[in-house]
Amino acid sequence: MRLDDPRLAPFQVPAHVAHTRAQVSVAVAAVRDHFDDAPTVAVILGTGLGALASDIDVRVSIDYREIPGFPQSTVESHAGRLLCGTLGGKAVIAMQGRFHLYEGYTAHQVAFPVRVLRELGAETLIVSNACGGMHPLWDAGDVMLIADHINLLGANPLTGPNDDSLGPRFPDMSAPYDARLRALARQVAAEHGIPLREGVYVAVAGPNLETRAEYRFLRAIGADVVGMSTVPEVIVAVHAGMRVLGMSIITDRCLPDALEPASMEQIVAVAAAAEPKLATVVRGVLERM
């Protein structure tokens, strides 16, 4: 069935409407037309981290355009493919490229793929991103384990009517990032001699990088790093009952009193150089789950 088939109109994801099981089911059926295994782990690969896909033993690659309700990646460093296969001995399904509010998508649209990944069978979500580091003792190229987050996107993917079959109206967010998975990540990193920071990620809408005053504010409210993604997906994953492991690569130092201009080319290059460290930790966590 083509995506422009009028019979699919009721199942496209409206920009400002909460997800429904009918919309999720249509997207799941499209994926299962290509891949009928049940993955246990879902992975979202962020800016500059798409090459982590090379570690996956890919059986099937599905373009986002083939999945009803999936937005299209517009960021150059996001490939826009769903990769189905194995990694670390586990059946995985990975998003090679994600979506952002700054592309013009809503929080509902950004997080919709997580609904699909959950319905396909994934019980765990591993999410990665590139971010700016505000902690004065951390450097570009460091990997950070996300212990908590702050949502300053001005949007939430759970607003609107709640489908109780997908999750509770008021999900608890006291521990969105799974303590056991974080402990495994620390163990793997220590065994491989990889310094692993741990801190708070704050999500802002972007697409511009922050001003000196904004960095001071974000640091003052408790954030260690800042980025433009991740939080909508994590909120929906928690709403759906998934365990979440979040990891960030610090691509530039955002110290307001010593701030230097940063380019996207620089950010992507630093993320790519640090990616083997993140890949080692993710693979090790999967092997021990």
Buried (B, 14 or more C-beta within 10 A) or exposed (E): EEEEEEEBEEBEBBEEBBBBBEBBBBBBBBBEEBBEBEBBBBBBBBBBBBBBBEBBEBEBBBEBEBBBBBBEBBBEBBBBBBBBBBBBEBBBBBBBBBBBBBBEBBBBBBBBBBBBBBBBBBBBBBBBBBBBBBBEEBEBBBBBBBBBBBBBBEBBBBEEEBBEEBBEEEBEEEEBBBEEBBEBBBBBBEEEEBEBBBBBBBBBEBEEBBEEEBBBBBBEEEBBBBBBBBBBBBBBBBBBEBBBBBBBBBBBBBBBEEBEEBEBEBBBEBBBBBBEBBBBBBBBBBEEB
